[in-house]
Amino acid sequence: MSYRCFAQFYDMLTQNIPYRARGEYFHALFQKYGLPGKIVLDLACGTGSLTEALAALGYDMIGVDGSEEMLAEAVNKKYAAQSATLYLCQDMRSLDLYGTVDGCVCALDSLNHITEYAALSRVFAGVSLFLAPGGVFLFDVNTVYKHEKILSDRSYVYDLDDVCCVWQNSVCQDKTVDITLDFFARRSDGLYERETESFSERAYTHGEICALLEENGLVLLDCFEEDSFLQPKADSARVVYAARSAKRKD
């Protein structure tokens, strides 16, 4: 999916996410498994907060996202940080880079937005194609437990100074949740204007993810509970996977 009106509110509503710490966590995983070089792709990079955090750690970053509006926010961060990040507007189901990358991250349940198994397989195939031999793919996913027990049919309200967001979930079949976000933003005249964004997320089982990796030439290295080196539990809400390209060096 491609965020539009959400882009202008995204950073306000995700202030609780410690992007610098997340960057350091992924950096630690890259060091743990080793990269053949320092070119890293941030797939579904959004507004570029994680991308720029990794750039600050010394990686040569490429950020890819399907939303022009989100990338506009990312480019502003690039200029503020004076980084050399390359941002590309692409659907992650049809990734097309200029060359290979040494590592790839896809964070904050971005892969859950792909609600068809075959389409997610195309995402994994694209990552596998552009990963250099020995390259490492790090990604996280919301779990089936989170969809069934946390997101479920619940609604949430985020009330900030300049915007109020009503988040409504509706459970569908095949471990999928339909999500509607209603934004009420304060205008200059003091009145509020309403905008709506709708999308769906699907949870994939561990078995499905392992099958996707194997069928696309990626080898599972390990998986962890969110932002840790602990093994996932039955009630883990988000799991981080580490995989390596199965391609051999010439």
N, C-alpha and C positions, 0 to 999 in steps of 0.2 A: 504494500500500500504506500501511498505518497501523501505525507502530511502536507496540508496547505495552511489553513487558519491556525492549526496547532503550533506551527513553527514559531509564531511570534510570542507564544506563551510557554513554549517547551522549557526554556531555561528557568523561568520563574517557578514552574511546577516541579522541577527536578533539582532544586537547590540542595536537597538532602543527599544527593548522590555525590560521594567523595571521589571525583574523577582523578585527582592526583594520586590518591591511594590505589584506585583501580588500575591506573597506568603502571604504578610500581609493582602491583600484583602480577599483571601480565608480563612485565619486564622480568620479574623473578621466574616466571614459568619459561620464558624464552631462554633465560640463562640456564635453567635446570635442564632443558632438552637440547639447547644449542641451535643456533641458526647459521646457515652458510654465509650470510651477509647481513646487512642492516636495512634493507628495503622492506617495509612493512605496509600491508594494506589494511585499512580500517573499513570493513565492509558494512554498509548501512551506518555510516558515520554520523548521521544526524547533524546537529549543530557544531560538531567538531571538538567538543570538550575533551573527549578521550583521545582523539587524534592529536590535538596539540599537546596534551599531557605526555604522550609517547614521543612526540617530536622533541619536547624539552629534555627527554631522557637520551637523546642522541640518535633516534631512528630517522631514516629518510622515509617520510610518510606519504602515502597516497590515500585519500579519503573518497569513497564512492557512496553515493546516496541517490535515490530516485526522486527526491523532492528538491526542486529548485529553491523553494522557500527556505528549507532547512540549510541548504548549502550556502545561501546568501548570508545566513547567520554565521556559518563556519568560516567563510572567507573573511568576515569582519574580525574573527578571533585570530585568524592567520596574520592579518595585517597588524593587529595589536601586539602579537607575540613576535612579529618580524621573522616568521618561520618560512621555510621553503616548501611547505606542504602543497602537493598537487591535488586539487579537488576535481572530481569528475561526476557528472550527472548521468547515472546509469541505473537501470533496473538490475538488481543483483541476480535475477534469473537469467540474464543475458550478459554476463560480465565480459568485457573486452578491453584488455590492457595492452600497453605498448611493449611489454616484455614481462619477464618473470619477477616474482617477489619472493623474499626469503621467509617471510612470515605473514600471517593474516589473523586479524582478530574480528570477531563479530559479536558484539556485546549487547546487554540490556534487552534480552529476549527478542531481538530483531528477527531471528529465524522462525519464531512462533507466528510471525505475521504471514508466513507462507503456509497456507492451509491445505495444500494438496501435496501428497507424498511425491508425485512425479515432478512437480515444480521444485520442491526442496532438493530432489535429486539433481536437478539442473544446476541449482546453486552450488552444491557440493562438487559437481563435475567442473564448473567454472573455476572454483578455488583450486581443485586438483590440477587443472590444466595450466594455471598460471603460477603455481607454487614451484619454486626451483627444487631440484633433487635435495632431499633432506630438509626441505622447508617445513615449518610448523604452523598448524591451524589451531587457533584457540577460539572457542565460542561458548556461549552460555545459552541455556534454554529454561524457560519456565516448565515445571514438571506437571505431570498429570495430577499429582496431589494438590498443587497450587490451584489448578483450574477447577478441581472438584470441591476443594475445601476452603479456599481463600477468595478467589475471584467469584466463582459460583454465580448465583443470581443477585449478588449484593450490589449496593450503590454506595458511593463515597462522595463527599463534598470537600473541596479545597477552597478555602476562603482567604484570599490574599488582599493586599491593599488596593490593587488596581484591577484585579480580575477574580471572578469566582468560577470554579469549574465543578460541574456535576457529572460524575463518572457513573454510568449505569451499565451493568453486565447482564447478559442473558445467555444461559447455557443452551447449546445446541447439540446435535449428534456428533459422533466421531471426535470427542474430546475438544470440541470447539466452543469458544465463547465469543458472542457478538458484543462489541463494546461501543457505546455512544458517549461522546463527550460534548457537553453543552457549556460554552464559554460565555460569561457575562462580563464584558469589559467596559470599564468606565470611560466615557467620552469626555471631551474637553468641556462640554456644557453640564457635566455632572450626571447625566443620564447614562443608562447602560445599554449596550448593543449586544445582541445574542448571535453567536456563530456556533455551528455544529460540525463535528467530525465523527465519522463512523468507520469502524474497521473490525476485523475478526482476528482472533488468535487461536491456534491449534496447538495442543500439547502432544508431543511424540514420546513414546515409550523408549526406554534404554535400548531395547532390542531393535526398534525401528531405526534409531540413530546409528547403532553399530552396523546394521545392514546397509544404511546409506553410505557410511564411510567405506565399507568393504567394496561395495559395488562401484565406487568412484575412485578407487586407487589410493585410499587414505587408510593409514594404520592407526588404530586407537592406542594411545600411550597411557592415558589414565583419565579419571574424572574425579571431580572434587565438589564438595559443598561450596556454595557461593563465597568467593573471595577468601578461600582458605586452602589448606592442604589436607583437610580431613575428608574421609570417604563419605559419599552421600548417604543419607538415612532415608527411611521410608517416608518421613514427613519433611524432607528438604524441599524448599519452594523453588530454588533455582540451582542448577548444576552446571559446572564449568567442565568442558571437554577439551582434551589436548590430543591432537592427532598429527601424524607426520606423513609427508608425501612418500609413496612407495617407489617413486622413480629413482633409478640409480644414476650416479654420476658417470659421465663418459670416461 
